[in-house]
Every structure is written in structure tokens, then in C-alpha cells.
Amino acid sequence: MPWPTPPTSASPSIRADRAARRELRRAVDDLDEVRRANGRIAPLSRWWWTACALVLTAAVVVAGFGVAAWIRASNSWTDADFTAVATDLVAELLSPDQAAPQRVQTVLDDATGAFYDEFAQSADAYTAFVRRSGTAASASIDGAAIVTRTTDSAVVLVAATVAYQHTGQAVADRAFRLRLAVADDSGRLKVAAVQYLP
């Protein structure tokens, strides 16, 4: 079945209807111009105000997401934060001094979790041993690197060399490698675990 061919010319009633619509549009436009000239209607149409409101709403939403991302980023920890906490604790831990018993409290202040529990139980014995042996040592950090990391925790490897002084006699330096778990504890980074590596 062939497709019907469209009429080559519109019927007189269709032409009359189109002409009437054109005339009506012109009349409405003329009326709007007169009203605008007399100040009875706003110069901008309703769709323009709707478009402006949508654009403004979108801008506020995008700005809100940007501010939220900025706040989240400013509250996160950097690699330098994790390594600084780890190296500071290793320096304190590997630098016993009978004249500075407060170092034990410094280590406890920077500890949390299982490491805190273990070190707190042996803190008195550690202090007594250092006093009894007359040991003094100075640790220097050779290097530190992050092994794994999340937003609020990291595993840090630290290499340190310890120079000992034992009752006035120099003792050979020793090299240590340690693996530390550093975690956020109520908004502050602390060491949660320490492991000596061979």
C-alpha cells in the first residue's frame, strides 16, 4: 500500500486558522509592549526568572560541595604528619637517659592502643633498668617511609642509629629498623604498635 501523498496546498480552513493564530500572536505581543511601556508588567518574562533561579541554585549547590571537600581535605593527615609522629617516638624510645626519666611519659603521651598498654605496664621496669645500668643513648633518624596508608592511619618504617654511652665508656653504635602503626586517636596522631625488624 503506497503512502498517501501530502496535499500540495493547505485547505482554506487551515490557512484561515493559521492566519488567525498569527494575528492573535501579534495582538498579544502588541499588548505586552503597551503594558511594558506603561510599567504594568516586568520587562523580563517568567521563564527568564525561572532560569536565573535554577542557575543560582546550582551555583549554591556546587559551592556547598566545594566547601565540604575543602573542609574534608583540611582535616586529613599528610604523609609528613605520619612520619613526624613515628620518627619523634622512635627518637624518644631509643634515647634512654637516666637523667631524663620524663621520656617515658613522653612516649606514653604519643602512644595508644596495644602499644600504650604494653609500654605502660613495663614503664617502671624500663626506667629502673636505665637508672641501674647508667645507660644514656642518643638516637638519630636515618630515614622514614610510609608502607601503607588510609585517611586516618599509616604503617611507617623508620631506620635509626643509636649511639650509646655506658658509664662514661663509648659503646659501638647500633642500627635499628622499626615498623610503627600510626593512627588517629581523637584528632591526634599516636603510635598504636611498634615492631623491631631484624
C-alpha positions in Angstrom: 0.0 0.0 0.0 1.6 3.3 -1.1 2.0 6.1 1.3 -0.5 8.9 0.9 0.9 12.0 -0.7 0.5 15.2 1.3 -1.7 17.8 -0.1 0.2 20.3 -2.2 -1.7 23.2 -0.8 -3.4 23.6 2.5 -7.1 23.7 2.6 -8.8 27.1 3.0 -9.9 26.4 6.6 -6.3 25.5 7.7 -5.0 28.7 6.0 -7.6 30.8 7.8 -6.8 29.1 11.1 -3.0 29.8 10.7 -3.7 33.4 9.8 -5.9 33.8 12.8 -3.2 32.4 15.1 -0.6 34.8 13.6 -2.9 37.7 14.2 -3.5 36.6 17.8 0.3 36.4 18.5 0.8 39.8 17.0 -2.0 41.2 19.2 -0.6 39.6 22.4 2.9 41.0 21.6 1.5 44.4 20.9 -0.5 44.3 24.2 2.7 43.2 26.1 4.6 46.1 24.6 2.0 48.6 25.7 1.9 47.1 29.2 5.7 47.2 29.5 5.7 50.8 28.3 3.2 51.7 31.0 5.1 49.7 33.7 2.3 47.2 34.2 4.4 44.1 33.6 8.0 43.3 34.3 10.3 43.7 31.3 11.6 40.1 31.7 9.4 37.1 31.2 8.7 34.4 33.8 10.9 31.8 32.1 13.9 34.2 32.5 13.4 34.4 36.2 13.0 30.7 36.5 16.2 30.1 34.6 18.1 32.6 36.9 16.7 30.8 40.0 17.9 27.5 38.6 21.4 28.8 37.8 21.7 30.4 41.2 20.5 27.2 43.0 23.0 25.1 41.0 25.8 27.6 41.9 25.0 27.3 45.6 24.9 23.5 45.5 28.3 23.4 43.7 29.8 25.9 46.2 28.5 23.8 49.0 30.2 20.6 47.7 33.4 22.6 47.2 33.4 23.9 50.7 32.7 20.4 52.1 35.5 18.9 50.1 37.9 21.7 51.2 36.9 21.1 54.9 37.4 17.3 54.5 40.8 17.9 52.9 42.0 20.3 55.6 41.1 17.8 58.3 43.0 14.9 56.7 46.5 13.9 57.7 49.5 14.2 55.4 52.4 11.8 54.9 54.6 14.2 56.7 52.3 14.1 59.7 52.5 10.3 60.0 56.3 10.2 59.5 56.9 13.0 62.0 54.9 11.2 64.7 56.7 7.9 64.0 60.2 9.4 63.9 59.6 11.5 67.1 58.5 8.4 69.0 61.4 6.3 67.8 63.9 9.1 68.8 62.4 9.2 72.3 62.1 5.4 72.6 65.7 4.7 71.5 67.3 7.6 73.5 67.1 6.4 77.2 68.8 8.7 79.7 69.0 8.2 83.4 68.9 11.9 83.9 65.7 12.3 81.9 63.0 9.9 83.3 60.2 12.1 81.8 60.9 10.5 78.4 58.8 7.5 79.5 55.8 9.9 79.9 56.6 11.5 76.5 56.5 8.0 74.9 53.2 7.2 76.7 51.7 10.6 75.6 52.4 9.6 72.0 51.1 6.0 72.3 47.7 4.4 72.0 46.1 1.0 71.8 48.1 -2.1 72.4 51.4 -0.3 72.4 50.2 2.0 75.1 49.0 -0.9 77.2 52.3 -2.8 76.8 54.6 0.1 77.4 52.6 1.4 80.4 52.9 -2.0 82.1 56.7 -2.0 81.6 57.4 1.7 82.0 58.6 1.4 85.6 60.8 -1.5 84.8 62.2 0.4 81.8 63.0 3.4 84.0 64.6 1.3 86.7 66.8 -0.5 84.2 68.0 2.7 82.7 68.8 4.1 86.1 70.5 1.0 87.3 72.6 0.5 84.2 73.6 4.2 83.9 72.8 4.0 80.2 72.5 7.1 78.1 71.9 7.0 74.3 71.2 9.3 71.5 69.2 8.2 68.5 69.5 9.7 65.1 66.9 9.0 62.5 68.4 7.7 59.2 65.2 7.6 57.2 61.4 7.0 57.3 58.9 5.8 54.7 55.2 5.1 54.6 54.4 1.5 53.7 50.6 1.7 53.6 48.2 4.4 54.4 44.5 5.2 54.9 43.0 8.6 55.7 43.5 8.2 59.4 46.2 5.5 59.8 49.5 4.5 58.3 52.3 1.9 58.7 55.7 3.7 58.8 59.2 2.2 58.6 61.9 4.0 60.5 65.6 3.4 60.4 67.7 4.8 63.2 71.2 4.7 64.6 71.7 4.7 68.3 75.0 6.0 69.9 75.4 4.6 73.5 77.3 6.0 76.4 77.5 3.4 79.2 79.0 4.8 82.5 81.4 7.1 80.6 82.6 4.5 78.1 81.7 4.7 74.5 79.9 1.6 73.1 79.6 0.8 69.4 76.6 2.4 67.6 73.7 0.1 66.7 71.3 0.4 63.8 67.6 -0.3 64.3 64.7 -0.8 61.9 61.2 -0.4 63.2 57.7 -0.8 61.8 55.2 1.5 63.5 51.4 1.7 63.2 50.3 5.3 63.5 46.6 6.0 64.0 44.3 9.0 64.7 43.3 8.9 68.3 40.6 11.6 69.0 42.1 14.1 66.5 45.7 13.4 67.3 48.1 11.0 65.7 49.6 8.4 68.0 51.6 5.2 67.7 49.4 2.1 68.1 52.1 -0.6 67.6 55.9 -0.9 67.3 57.7 -3.9 65.9 61.5 -4.2 65.8 62.7 -5.6 62.4 65.9 -7.8 62.1 
